[in-house]
Amino acid sequence: MPHVLIQLTLAVSAIWIVNKVVQRRAWNAKLRNIPSVGGDGFVSSYITASRFYGHARELISEGYEKYQGRVFKIPRLTGWNIIVTSPQLIDELRKAPDEYLSFGEAANEALQVEHTLAPGVSRHDDHHIAIVRDQLTRNLSAKFDDVRAEIVEAFADEMPVTNEWTKRSVSDSIFQIVARTSTRLFVGLPLCRKKEWLDLNIQFTFQVVISAQLIKIFPEFMKSFVSRYLTPIPKSIKLAQKLLEPTIVERLEKQKAAWPDDDKPNDFLMWLMDDVSRPQRSTYDLVIRILGTHLAAIHTSSITFTDALYHLAAYPQYVPELREEIESIIKETGWSKESTQRMRKLDSFLKEVGRVAGLGGLVSARKVMKDFTFSDGTTVPAGATVSLPAAGVHFDSKYYKDPHTFNPWRFSDIRASSEEESIRHQMVNLSTEYLLFGGGRHACPGRFFVVNELKLLLSHVLVNYDIKFDGEGGVPKETWFGANRMPDRKAEVMFRKRQM
């Protein structure tokens, strides 16, 4: 019997490999007219694809510089990444209808959504995204004091101030602080302070990303089995249900009893539950959507805030100007969403951090659903994936003077030139030369919350702490895995109570 199983496994593996070889050759033929970075032959493309996992930034930059204004491709082990470069082509990708270039299908392919984020939940029902874009943004002023209060409490717990310099790795604390701040708005007290809930949501992002890479390896008919039995996803979802369900049940009972408006929670979970267009939403459905929203909010904000702290410690000469701006505005108007909007230098500092660090080398991926032809005549075939090269655009001297230099006032100086430029170069606004939040209909729907949160986090540090690196070191070396990047999670920063 064991010999039969071995033979069967070898036979299935051989068929799978042959199928992949045939698919690869077919794709190479379809994309022959699009220039490549590295080799585009069968063997040479796999060699370049293996390099991508450790040198994605260099390969993307190489293609961007070599094929500026055009479309090019980079081989991956699972296929080809097609990349567009000029503002015109970037705009065409962002405006293309989903029936041709689908953001949702690209996300499903990257994260294997049906098997990780949303088993048993329709990924085509994304009404929670509209709630993030509309209700969350509208309630930023109303929830401002709650968010700021949670930041103060979280820092006191995670990074208590002392009069002496204290060296510590900040990454884990930052994830905890951001998770508490975000979940205060998403599920409210007391769950947002429960460590088991916070740890679950922090780890869930990494679990989804890693599990997706594993699931991709297998043919479609095996993916559900792999997700269920070979990944930690089901266990995490079960724990999330256990932790969140009591809150949902309690709120459902109060809803039946005509909950008074002045006693009703005003958070994302409540907005989901009140969504009259989805009256039959199950507890499981609500849990999945909360997990998915946390995944996007906690991970990206934590990375950007970590990068901001590292740049603050590496460039202490900019601290006095930032403090002066923050304190002069707060003295005049107090803490509010409107006061943080007036902090142009703080906004510029964070936007520049997003430019030089960012979240990855490729953004705004779209799955080609029908053959699509760009205005330059390049046709990308159905089944391909098209992306935007943040690693190229953000360092293009056509858009940025001295692009490899960190200039925290880059955008505040531009904004001072005219009212139009003042609006255009805010961190939350979208353009073809700044891709942190993507673009078009599928730009980050929570970016207004994210920017507001980042400003509150960084201003709290500036007002209450002194910060530096031990010695003359610059920003710690980042880690890349494919097109994804992470700031150094072990880097240590020196903190103390601010000395007046």
N, C-alpha and C positions, 0 to 999 in steps of 0.2 A: 504493500500500500504506500509506504513512504516514497518508493521509487516512482510510482505513478504520479504522486503529488509533485515530486521534483520535476518530472518530465512535463507535466501539465504547466507548471510555473514557468519552466524554460520556454515552452512553446508559446504561451501567452506573452511572455516578455519579448520573444523574438518577433512575434506579430506586431506588438506595440512599437518596437524599435523600427521595424520596416515601415510601418505606417508613418512614424515621425520623419523618417528619411524621405519618404515620398512627399509628405506635406512640405518639408523644408525645401526640397527641390522645386516644387510647384510655386511656393512663395518667392523663391529666388528669381524664378522666371517672370512672375507677375510684376516684381519690383525692379526689374533690370534697368529701367530708364531713370530710376531715382539714385543719385550718387550715394556712395557709402563711406562711412568712416571705418577704416580697417578693411579687411578682405570681405568680398561678397561671394566668394566661392563656397562650396559646401563645407570644406574643412576649415578654410581660413575664416569664415564667418563664425564658426564655433570657437575658434581661438580668440577672436576679438570679443565674442560674447562672454567668454570666461574672464577676460580682462575687465569687462564692464563692472563686475562685482567689487573690484578694488580700486578702479580708476575711472569711474563714471564721469566725474567732474571734468577730468582732463579730456576724455573722449567727446563729451558734449561741447566743450569749449573749442576743441580742434575742429569739429564739424561746423560749428557756428562761424568761426573765423574763415574757414576754407570755403564755405558755401553761403556766405552772407546774401540775404535777399532771396534765397532759394529754399527748396525742400531737400532734406537729406535723410539718410536712415542710418541707424546703429543696430547691429545684430544683438539679440538676446538669446539665451538658451531656449526660451519658449516661443521665439518668433523675432519680429523686427519692430523697433521703435521708429516711426516716421516723425520727423521734427520739422516744423515750419519756423521761419526766421524773421521775415520782414514785417513791419507794422501792418501792411495791407493783408498779408496772409494770416497773421495772428488775429486780426479783426474778423476775417472771414471764418476762421475756425470758431471763434467765440460766438458769432452770430448764426452759424449754420443750424438748421432745424434738427431736432433729435432724431427724426426719421432717417437722417443721413449720418450725422455725427452725434453719437449718444454718449452723454456724460454718465448716465446711470449704468449702461452696459460696460463702460470702461471701469467704473468703480466695482461692479460685480466681478469682473474678470480679475482685477488687482487684488481684491479682498475676499473673493469667493463668497460674496454676501449671502447667497442662498444657503450656504453651508456653515457660515461663521456668525455673521451679525444677525441674520434674520431667518433661522430655520423655522419653517412653519408660518412665516409672516410674508405677505406679498411685498416684494421690493418695488413693485410698481406703484404702491400706495405710499407716497412720500409727503403726505399732507403735514406731517410734523415739521418738515422743512419750511413750509409756509408760515407755521406758527413761530418758528425761530426768526424768520425774516420780518414778520409783521408784529405780532404781539410782544415778542421779546424786545425788539427794538423800541416799540412804543412805550414800554414799561421801564426803560432804563432810568429815567428820572425818578419814577415812583419807587424803584427798588434800590436806588443809589445808596441810601443810608444803610440798608441791610448789607449790601455788598461790602461797603467800606468797613462797617462794624465787624464783619467776618474776617476781613483782611487784618484788622488790628488784633483780634483774638487769635487768629492763626499764627501770626508772627510772634506774638507773646508766648505761644505754646511751643512753636518749632524753632524759633531763633531768638530766645530771650536776650535782651541787651545787658551788657556788662561794661564797666568802666575800663577794663583791660582788653587789649587785643586778643581775640580768640580765633584760632585757625580751624576751619571746618570745611568738609565737603558739603556743598549746598544743594546738589541736584535732588536728592531724596526729599529734603525739606521743601524745596520749591514745588515738587509734584504734590506734596501734601497740602501746601498752602493754596496752590491753584485749584486743586480738587475741592477743597473746602469752600473756596470763594465761588467757584462755578456751581457746585451742587447746592449752595445756599439759595441760588436763584432757580435751580431746576427742581429740587425736591423739598427744600426748606429745612427748618429745624424740626426735630433734633437729629434726623438721619444724616444731615450734612456734616456732623461732627463725629459720627460713629466710625472708628478706625477700620473696622471690618468692611464697611461700605466703601470707604475711601480707597483702601488697599485693593479691593476688588476692581474698582473702576480704573485705577492706575494700571494694574496688571492686565486688564482685559484688552487694552489697546495692543500691548506687546503680544498677547496670546493670539489675537485676531491676525495680526501681520505675519507672525511666524507660522501659524496654522494654515494660512492662505498659501504660503509658499509650499508647504507640504502637500496640501490638497491639489494644487495645480499639477503636480507630477502625475496624478492618477487619471485614468479615463473617466468620462462622465458617470458611467454606471457605478463606479466605485466610490465616488466622492462623498456621498451621504454616509456610507459605512466608515470611511476614514475619519470624517469629521466627528462622528458619534463615538467611535471607539479608540481613536488614536490621537485625539487632541483634548485639551482641557476645557474647551468651549462649553460642552453640556453641563459640566460641573459648575462652571462660573455662572451660567444662566440660572441654574437651579438655586445657587446661593443668592443671586440677585432677587429671584422671586421670593425667597424666604425673608430677605431683609426689607424689600419694598412692599410686599403684598399687604402687611398689616396697615400701612399708611393708606394704601388704595382702598382697602375694605372699610376702614374707618371713615374715609371721605365719602365713599359711596353711600354709607348709612346716613351720614349727615345730609347728603344731597336729597335723599328720599324724604327727609324731615324738613325740607324747605330751609336750607342753610341761610342764616342772615348774612347779607353782603359784607357787613362790617367785621364779621368773624371768619370770613372765608379766606383761605390762603390765596395769595396772588403769586403763583409760581408756575413754572413750565408744566409740571405734572398736572396741576389744576386746569391749565388751559387745554391740555390734551383731553382730560376727562370731560371738560365742558364743550368739546368740539361737537356741535350738533350734527355736523355732516357725517360723523362716524359714531352713531349712537350705540352700536353693538360692539365697540372696541372691548376686547377681553383684557383681563389682568395680565396675561402673558404678553399680549400685544403691547400694552403700556410699558411693561418691563423692558422689552426688546428695544422700543423706541427711546426710552430713557438711556439705556446702555449705549445705543448708537450715537445719541447726541452727546453724551459724556465723552465718548471716544474721540469725537472731533474736537470738542471744546478743551478738554484737559490736556491732551497730548500736545497740541500745537501751541497753546498758550504757555505751557510749561517750558517747551523748547525755546520759544522766543524770549520769555522772561529770563531764563538761564543765560542766553546769549547777551541780553541787555545787562545783566549783573556783571558778566565777565568783561564786557566793554567798559562799564563804569569803573571797575577795578583796574583795568588796563590803562584807562585814560582819565586819571584823577583831576587833570587840569580843567576838565569840563564841568566838574561838580559845582563850583561856585555859581556859575551862570544858571545852571538848572535850578539850584536851590533859590536863587534870587527871584527867578520867574515864578516858581511855585509859591513861595511865601508872600510875595507882593500881591499875587492874585487872591490867595486865601485870606490875607489880611483885609482885602477890599470887599470880597463877596462871600467868603466862607466856602466850605466844601459843597460842591454840587456838580451834576453832570455838565452844566453850563460853564462852570469855572474850569473844569478839566479841558473843555473844548478850547478855551482861551490860551492854554499852555502850548504855544507853538514850538518852542525849543524842545520841550519834552516830546511832543509829537514827532518832530524832526529827528531827534535822537533815536527813537524807537523805529521810525521808518528806515533810517539808515542802517540800523542793526538788521532789520528785515532784508535790506538789500544785500549787504555783504555776507550775511550768514544764511538767512532764509530757511526753508523747510526741506529743500531738496533741489536736485538739478533739473528735473522735469516736472511740469505742472499742467493742470487743465487737460488731462488725458481724455480723448474721445475715441470710442469704438466706431469704426466705419460700418454702418448698417447697409448702405447702398453705395455703389461706386460714386466717388465725389471728385469733382474737378475744380481745382483752385484757379484763380484768375490768370496765373502764369502758365496755365495749360497742363499742369501736373495733375494726373489722375491717381487717386489712392483707391485701391480695390476694397470691396466689402470684406470684412473680417480683420482688417488691419487696425492698428492703434496709432493715433496721431497725438503728439504732445507739443508743449511750448518749452523752449530752453531757458529757464530762469538762470541757469549757470552761465549762459552766454549773454542774454539781454542785460542782466544786472551789472555786467562789467564791460559794457560796450561804450567806448569813448564818444560815440555819436550822441549818446544820451547823457552821459555823466563825465564831467571833467575829472581827470585823475581817478578813474573808476576803482582802482585797487587801493586807494587811500580812504580810510575811515574819516569822514567829515560829518560830525553830528549836526552841523548847522546847514547842511547842503539844501535841505528842503525849506527850512524856515527863512533862509536868505532869499530863495526864489519866491516864496509866498509874500515877502515884504514888497515885491516889485509892483504888484497890482492886485485888485480885488479878484479878478478872474484867476490869476495864478494862485492866490491865497486859497481859493476853493479847490482848484484842480490838484494841488500837491499836498492835501491832507492825507494822512495815512490810510483812511478808510476808502478814499476814492480810487477808482480803477483806471488803468491806462495800459497801453500796449508796451510801455517801457518799464512798468512796475507790476510784477506778476505774483506777489506774495499771496494775494487773495484770489487768484484766478481772474476770470472775467466773463462778461456776458450774463445770460440768465442763470448760469450755474456758478457764479462767483460766490465765495463764502457767505452764506446768509447771516451768519452770526458775527460778521467782522466789526459791526458797531459795538457790540458787547465786548468783543475781544480787545479792541483798542482802548475802550473805556477801562476795562479791567487792568490792562497792562499799565496804563497811566497811573491808576490808583496804586498798584503794586510798587512801581518804581518810585513814585512820589513818596510813598510811605518809607521806603528805604532811605531816600535822600534826606528826608526831614528828620529821621530818627537814628540813623546809623552813619558811622564812618566806615569806609570800605576800601580795601586795597589788596593787592597780591603781595605775598611775602617775597621781597626782592624786586627785580626789575623785569620780571617776565611779562610777556604780552598775553593776548587772548589764547587760552589753551587750545591745543590741536584738536580739531573735530574728527569724528569718525564717520566714514561713508560706507554704506552697504548698498551697492547698486546706485540708483539715483536718490536714495534716501540718506539724510545726514542727521547726526546727533551731536550736540555739544559734548565735550568731555564730561562724563558723569562722575568722575573721581577727582576732578580738579578742586583744590582747596583755596578758600578765600578768607582773608582776615577781616573780622568785624569787631566793632566796639560801639558803645553808646556815643552818639554824636557829641563832640567836644565844641562848645560854643566859644 
